[in-house]
Amino acid sequence: MVKKQRIAPKPTTPPPAADTWVSNGGIDPELSPPPPTAPPAQAEPETVKGKTYPHRVSFDMETPQYRRLKRAAFESDRPMNEILREAIEDWLRTHEY
């Protein structure tokens, strides 16, 4: 009975030219680099932590209310989060917080 070796063979080392190509940021010659993108017109202010809104809040809502919010966001071309932040700010001001 012949026993098979269970140890995987040692991988071959890449040629030194490959290491040089990778360290120089080589790109596949068949691929073209993406065109540079223009910077945004208005840069958003960053907070100390690097995120504009560093805290996340989650809550439950009924389906009809969610659909109304989603439609309002679509028709006003504003994100749902922006509408919710505005509503929360209005409530806090009304209740003097």
C-alpha positions in Angstrom: 0.0 0.0 0.0 1.4 3.4 -1.0 0.7 6.4 1.2 0.0 9.8 -0.4 1.7 12.8 0.9 -0.8 15.1 2.6 1.4 18.2 2.7 0.7 20.7 0.0 3.6 21.4 -2.3 5.5 24.6 -1.7 4.3 27.4 -4.0 6.7 28.6 -6.5 8.1 32.1 -5.9 7.2 34.8 -8.4 10.1 36.2 -10.5 11.7 39.3 -9.2 10.3 41.3 -12.1 6.8 40.6 -10.8 7.6 42.1 -7.4 9.1 45.2 -9.0 6.0 45.6 -11.2 3.6 45.3 -8.3 5.6 47.7 -6.1 5.6 50.2 -8.9 1.8 50.0 -9.0 1.6 48.0 -12.2 -1.7 47.9 -14.1 -2.7 45.2 -16.5 -1.9 46.6 -20.0 -5.2 45.4 -21.3 -7.1 47.6 -18.8 -7.1 51.3 -19.0 -7.2 53.4 -15.8 -10.5 55.1 -15.0 -10.8 58.7 -16.0 -10.1 61.1 -13.2 -13.1 62.4 -11.4 -13.7 66.0 -10.7 -13.8 67.1 -7.0 -17.2 67.8 -5.6 -18.4 71.4 -6.0 -19.2 71.8 -2.3 -17.2 70.0 0.3 -19.2 68.9 3.3 -17.9 70.0 6.6 -16.2 67.3 8.6 -16.6 66.7 12.3 -13.7 65.8 14.6 -14.2 62.1 14.0 -14.1 62.5 10.2 -17.8 61.8 9.6 -20.5 64.5 9.1 -23.0 62.4 11.1 -21.0 60.2 13.5 -24.0 58.8 15.3 -26.7 56.4 14.0 -30.2 56.0 15.2 -32.6 53.2 14.2 -36.4 53.1 14.8 -39.4 51.2 13.6 -42.2 52.7 11.5 -45.3 51.4 9.9 -45.4 50.6 6.2 -47.7 53.4 5.1 -45.6 56.0 7.0 -42.4 54.6 5.4 -44.0 54.8 1.9 -45.1 58.4 2.5 -41.6 59.3 3.6 -40.0 57.5 0.7 -42.3 59.3 -1.8 -41.7 62.7 -0.2 -38.0 62.1 -0.5 -38.3 61.1 -4.1 -40.6 64.0 -5.1 -38.5 66.6 -3.2 -35.2 65.1 -4.5 -33.8 64.9 -0.9 -32.5 62.0 1.1 -34.9 60.4 3.6 -32.3 61.0 6.3 -32.2 64.7 5.6 -36.0 64.9 6.0 -35.9 63.0 9.2 -33.0 65.1 10.6 -35.1 68.2 9.8 -38.2 66.8 11.5 -36.2 65.9 14.6 -34.6 69.3 14.8 -38.1 70.9 14.5 -39.4 68.8 17.4 -36.4 69.5 19.6 -36.8 73.3 19.1 -40.5 73.1 19.7 -39.9 71.3 23.0 -37.0 73.7 23.9 -34.2 71.1 23.8 
